[in-house]
Amino acid sequence: MNTQTTSSSKRSAARTALETAGIYAVAATLLVAGVLASPDFLTAENLLSILSGVALLGMVACGMAFITYSGNMADLSLPTTMAFSGIIAVASLSLGIVPALLLGVLAGLAIGAMNGLVVGKLNANPILWTLAVAFFMEGFMRFTWSNNQLYPEIEPGTPGAAFIGIFRLRTGPVPLIVLVMLALFAVAHLVMTRTRFGRESRLVGSSRAAARSSGIRVSRVVFFNFLAAAFAASVAGIFLTSMNKLGVFYLGQGYDFKAVTAVVIGGVMLSGGRGHIPGVFGGVLVIGLLTNIMTFLGITAFRQNIVTGLVFIAVVGFQQYQLRARGKDYA
């Protein structure tokens, strides 16, 4: 039995390594394509710009991976979680920069906790529920703040000035936002691979019935997966609000689809239970490289969205083919 388990673990590790190598092989191919597209592509400044450009997406995708990995496909309320966290942070700046940041994150966690309770305890459909929450939160923010934008006071020495400076902070040549993204991915990888919670998330994503029969509290695992996603989105939302120098309900729109695209491209199955955080990071890099190359080629933003959508459709189609080949189907 131990021999079979060891053999299975080795096969799983080999498959994971192969899948990870695959997404980074795509990234390497895009690097070559970028060099051919422009002599300015492979410069330290441009590569750092690519990382900065995908840092917010990387944070959201890192959290979204927990949702998809646990078999809940996607959290469509993450864009409004980003916006709400940013608005609460700006509205709380009179208390000081630290309390404002903490309240902003707690506001996002409250949404994640609500989603986790409803989906985990009541078995609500995660797509329909989080979509409903997204609509509700957008309406709530528009009503509460009368459709107005919240601007922080940016006089030197004020908490507002410190807040808008968060996005622009650097450690040497590296922006703080890039370091935070990398830190989130590192922690997420450790949680997924070295903790009981990560192992339980894999089993819940693979089969909830099997997880329950193994004594796993499925509702608890689902709850903390939604909480992890909300935390990452809250941090990204605060950076996004700092970048735009205002808090408003529409900040964050589109990050749900982009995050799911990065997660799926990175090898996480929409059916759950299979995938890895390094692959998600690779998916984020691929999107960043692809966007950067298309910008060098003069391709407009809406056409870039078409290309990203086609890539997503192709990858999801391939995943569906793999599932059916193994006699499975997440639909």
N, C-alpha and C positions, 0 to 999 in steps of 0.2 A: 504493500500500500504506500509506504514511504517512497519507494522507488518510482511508483507511478506518479505520485504527487510531485516529486523532484523533476521528473521528466516533463510533466505538464507545465511546471513553472519555467523550465528552461525554454520550452517551445513558446510560451507566452512572452518571455523576455526577448527571444529572438525575433518574434513577430513584431513586438513593439519597436525594437531597434531598426528593423527593416522599414516599418512605416515612418519612423522619425527620419531615417535617412532619405526616404522618398520625398518628403516635403522640403527638406534642405537641399536635395538635388534640384528641385524646381527653383528654389531660391538662387542656387548657384548658376543655373541656366539663365535666370533673369539678370543676374549680375553681368554675365557675358553679353546679353542682349543690351543692357544699359550702356556698356562700354562702346558697343557698336552704334548706339543711338546718339551718344554725345561724349566728347572727350572730357567734359566736366563731370560726368556721372561718378566715376570712381575716385572721388576726392573725399578727404576726411570731412570737409564741411558739408558736402552733399549727403554723405552717408549718415552723418549726425542729424542732418535735417530730416532724413527719412525716418529715423528713430523718433525724433521729436514729433513728426507728423502722425505717427501711428501710436504714440504713447497713450492718448486717451482711449483709442480703440482697443489697445492692448489691455488696459485696465478692465474695461467693460467685458471684453472677450474672456479674460481670466476668470471673472465672476460667472459669466454665462456658461463656461465650461462645467461648473459644478451642477448647474441646472440640467444641461444636456446629458452629462455623464450619469446622473441619477435617474434618467429615464423620463424627465419632464419636458423634453424637447427645447423649450425656450421660455424666457420671461419677457413678455412684451411690455411690461411696465417699467423696465430699466431706464428708458429715456425720461419718463416723468419722475423717476426716482432721482436722476441726475439733476433735473431742473428744480425739484422741490428742495433737495439738499442745498443747492446753490442759493435759492431764494431765502431759505431759513437762515443760512449763514450770513447773508447780507443784512437781513432784517435784525439779526442779533448782534451786529457789530458794536452797538452802543455798550454792550456788556464787556467788550474786549475781544481781541483777536482769537485767543485760545478758546474761551467759552463759545464764541461764534462758530468756530470750526467743529467743536465737539457737538454742538446742537445741530449743525448741518448734517453730520454723520448720523447722529441719533434719529433725525427725521427720516433719513433714507432707510435706516435699520427698522424703523416702525413699519414702513411699507413692506419690507422684506419679511418681517415677522408675521404680518397679516396674511401675506401670500402663502407663507410656509404653513401657517395654521389651517387655512382653508383648503389648500391643496393636499397637505399631509393628513389632516384629521378628517376632513369631509370628502376627500377624494374628488375634489372638483377638477374639471378639465383644466390643465395649466395654461393652455393657449387661450381658451375662452375667458377664464377668470382674470388672467393678467392683462388681457386686452380690455376687459371691462374696468379694471383698476386704472389702467392708463387713461381711459376716457374720463373716469370719475375724477382722477387727480388733476387732469388738465382743466376740467370744468371748475374744480375746487379752487385751483390757483387763480384762474381768471376771475372768478367771483370774489374771492377774498381780497385780491389786490386790484380789483376793478380794471383788469386788462392792462394795468400799468407796469412799466419796467421799474425795478428797484436799483437805484444807483448808490454805491457806497460813497461816503465822504472821502475825498482823496487828497485833502490837505496834508502836507508833510507832517509826519509824526502821529497821524491818526490811525486807528485800527483799519479804516478803509484803505489807506495808503499801503499798509502792510498786507492787506488782503489781496489787492490787485497786483502786488509784487510777488505773490506766491508762484504764479505761473512763470514769472520771469527770473526766478532764482536759479543760480548756477553753482555747481561745485567744480571749479576750474572751468574747462570748456564744456562740461556736460550739464545740460539742464536738469534741474531737480525732478521734473516730470518724468524724464527717462529713468532716473534712478529709482523713483517710486514704482514705475511700471515693472522694472526688473526685479525689485524687491517683492512685489506682489506675486510675480510668476515663480520666484524661488520658494516663497512660503507655500504657495498653492501646490507646487510639485512635491514638497516635503509632506504636506498634509495628505495628498492623494496616494503617496507611495509608502509613507512610513508610519501612518497612524491607523488606528482601528476605524476611525470615521471614514477614511479613504477606502478601506477595504469593504466596509459596509455599504458605502455609496456605490461601489462597483457591483456588489451583489444585488442591491435594490434596483439598479439600472438594468441589470441582466434579467432578473425575475423577482418581482415583488412577492409572489407566492413562495418561492424558494427562500427568500429573505425572511419572511414571516415564520416559515417552518423551522428556520435556523435560530429563532429566538430574537431576531433583530427587530427593534422598534422602528418600523418603517416611517411612521409619522414624524418621529424625532429626527431621523436622518434627512427626510425631505425638508423639514423645518430649517435645519442648519444649512442645507444647501442653498435655500432661498435667502437665508440671512447672509451667507458668504457673498452671493451675487449682489445683494443690495449694498453691502459694505464697499465692494469694489466700485460699484456704480456711484455711490455717494462720494468717494474720494475723487473719481473722475469728474463728477458734477461740480465739485468745489474748484478743481483746476479749470474746468471749462468756464465757469462763472468768473473766475479771476481773469482768465484770458480775455473775455468779452467786456469786463468791467461793469457788468450789470447782471441782475437776476431777473429772469423772465420765464414764463411757462413753456416756451417753445425750445429752449436750449436742450440739446440732447436728442432731438428728433433725428431718426435715421440710424442711430447707433445700435438699435436692436437687430436690424437686418444685417448690418455690417459685422456685428459681433458674432451672430450665428454663422455668417459666411466664413469668418476666420476660424471658428471652432470646427465647422464641418470640413473645411479645406485642410485643417490640421489633423484630421483623422478621427475625431470623436464622432461616433455613430449617433445619428438622431434617435435611434431606438434605445440608446443608453447602454451602460455597462462596458463600453469599450472605448479606449482613447487614452491620451496622455497629455499632460501640460506642455512638455517641450514641443509636441506637435502643434499645439494651439499657438505657441509663440512663433513657430515656423509659419503657420497660416497668416498671422499678423504681418510678419516680415514679407511674405509673398504679396499680400495686398499692398503694403507700403511700396515695395519695389515696382510692382505693376503700375501703381498710380504715378510714381515718380517718372517712370519711363514714358508713360503716355503723356505726361506734362511736357517732357522734353520734346516729344514728337508733335506737340501742339494740338493734342486731342482735347476737345472741350469736356467740361465736367459732366454734362448729361450723357455724353457718349462713353465716358469712363464708367458711369453707373450701368450702362447697358452691358459693357464688357464684364464688370463685376457680377452682374446678374446672370450672364451666360455661364460664367465660371461656376457660380453657385448651383445652377440648374444641372450642369454636367456632373459635378461632384455628387450631388444628391441622387442623380440618376444612377451613377456608378454604385453608390451605397445601396440603393434599392436592389440593384442587380445582385450584389454580393449577398444581401439578406435572403433573397428568394433562392439563390443558389444553395444556401444552407438550410432552406426550408423554413425561413423565418420571415416575419413581416411586422414592422412597427405600426402600420396604419390601423 
